[in-house]
Amino acid sequence: MWRSRKSAATTLVSRDTLITGDIHFSGMLDIEGTVHGNIIARPDSDALVRVIDGGCVEGEIRSPVVIVNGEVRGNVHASLHIELAPRARVSGDVYYALIEMAAGCAVNGQLVHTAALADARGEAESSNELTSGFTAATLAKVD
C-alpha cells in the first residue's frame, strides 16, 4: 500500500455490486465491483482509490492516490501518485504527479505529467508576490 492510513475509513464496493452514479468520498475506497459514474475524492482529503482485480469503473477518477489493478474506462487524475499494477487496464488519459507502472499494465490514452504545471504555477505565484505590479500571466510571457 502507498502509505499507512490507520485512521482512514474504508468504503468497499464488493464483487457482484453495481453502483450507478457518482461517488464523493474521503479516506479509502476499494472497488471490487462495478461503478458507472465518477469517483471524486474531497479536495482537502488524503484519499486513496483502489480498483482491485475484477473491479471496473466506467467514469472519471479524481483522487490524490490511485492504485489500479482492474479496469477503468475514463480519465484518471491522481494529484500525488498513481500505481498501475500488472492487471491494470485504463481506457482514458492518466494525469499524474508520480507514476508507477508494472509490466503487463495497459493504458489506451495519454500519460500527462501534471506536477510540472503545478510547480510552474507555484513559482509564478511566488514570483508574483515578490514583484508587485506584475501578474502571473505577465511573468509567463517573460519566461
C-alpha positions in Angstrom: 0.0 0.0 0.0 1.1 3.5 -0.8 1.1 4.8 2.8 -0.2 3.9 6.3 -3.8 5.0 6.7 -4.6 3.8 10.2 -7.3 6.4 10.9 -8.9 6.5 7.4 -12.3 4.9 7.0 -12.5 2.3 4.2 -15.5 2.0 1.9 -15.9 -1.2 -0.1 -17.8 -1.8 -3.3 -17.7 -5.6 -3.2 -17.8 -8.1 -6.0 -21.3 -8.5 -7.7 -22.2 -5.0 -6.7 -23.1 -2.3 -9.2 -23.3 1.4 -8.3 -24.8 3.8 -10.8 -24.0 7.4 -10.0 -21.1 9.5 -8.7 -19.2 8.7 -5.5 -17.8 11.5 -3.4 -15.6 10.3 -0.6 -12.7 10.7 1.7 -10.5 8.0 3.3 -10.1 4.8 1.3 -12.3 3.4 -1.4 -11.8 -0.2 -2.6 -13.6 -1.1 -5.8 -14.1 -4.9 -6.4 -17.4 -4.5 -8.2 -18.6 -2.1 -10.9 -19.1 1.7 -10.7 -20.9 3.5 -13.5 -20.1 7.1 -12.6 -17.3 9.3 -11.5 -15.3 8.8 -8.3 -14.3 12.1 -6.7 -12.2 12.5 -3.5 -12.8 15.5 -1.3 -10.3 18.1 -2.4 -8.8 18.6 1.1 -8.6 14.9 1.9 -5.8 12.4 1.9 -7.8 9.9 -0.1 -6.9 6.6 -1.8 -8.9 4.7 -4.5 -8.0 1.1 -5.3 -9.6 -0.6 -8.3 -8.9 -4.2 -7.4 -8.5 -7.1 -9.9 -12.0 -7.8 -11.2 -13.2 -4.2 -10.4 -14.4 -1.8 -13.1 -15.0 1.9 -13.1 -16.8 3.5 -16.1 -16.2 7.1 -15.4 -13.6 9.6 -14.2 -11.5 9.1 -11.1 -10.1 12.1 -9.2 -8.1 11.3 -6.1 -4.6 12.2 -4.6 -3.6 8.5 -4.7 -4.9 5.9 -7.1 -4.0 2.2 -7.4 -5.4 0.3 -10.4 -5.3 -3.5 -10.8 -8.7 -3.7 -12.5 -10.3 -1.8 -15.4 -11.0 1.9 -15.7 -12.9 3.3 -18.7 -12.4 7.1 -18.3 -9.7 9.6 -17.3 -7.8 9.2 -14.1 -6.5 12.2 -12.2 -4.0 11.3 -9.4 -2.7 14.5 -7.9 0.0 12.8 -5.8 0.6 9.2 -7.0 -0.8 6.5 -9.3 0.2 2.9 -9.4 -0.7 0.7 -12.4 -0.4 -2.9 -11.3 0.1 -5.8 -13.7 -3.6 -6.4 -14.5 -4.5 -2.7 -14.8 -6.4 -1.7 -17.9 -7.1 2.0 -18.4 -9.0 3.3 -21.4 -8.6 7.1 -21.0 -6.0 9.7 -20.2 -3.9 9.4 -17.0 -2.9 12.7 -15.2 -0.3 12.2 -12.6 2.5 13.7 -10.5 4.2 10.4 -9.8 3.5 7.2 -11.6 4.5 3.5 -11.1 3.8 1.1 -13.9 4.2 -2.6 -13.6 5.0 -4.9 -16.5 1.7 -6.1 -18.0 -0.4 -3.0 -17.4 -2.1 -1.3 -20.3 -3.1 2.4 -20.9 -5.1 3.3 -24.0 -4.8 7.0 -23.8 -2.2 9.7 -22.9 0.0 9.9 -19.9 0.1 13.5 -18.8 2.6 14.7 -16.1 0.9 17.4 -14.1 3.5 18.2 -11.4 5.5 20.4 -13.8 2.4 22.5 -14.4 1.7 22.8 -10.7 5.3 23.7 -10.0 5.3 26.4 -12.7 2.1 27.9 -11.3 3.6 27.9 -7.8 6.8 29.6 -9.0 4.8 32.2 -10.9 2.6 32.9 -7.9 5.6 33.3 -5.5 7.4 35.5 -8.1 4.1 37.5 -8.3 4.2 38.1 -4.6 7.8 39.3 -4.8 7.3 41.6 -7.8 4.2 43.8 -7.1 2.6 45.1 -10.2 3.2 42.0 -12.4 0.6 39.3 -12.9 1.3 35.6 -13.3 0.3 35.9 -16.9 2.8 38.7 -17.5 5.6 36.6 -15.8 4.7 33.6 -18.0 5.2 35.8 -21.2 8.6 36.9 -20.0 9.8 33.4 -19.4 
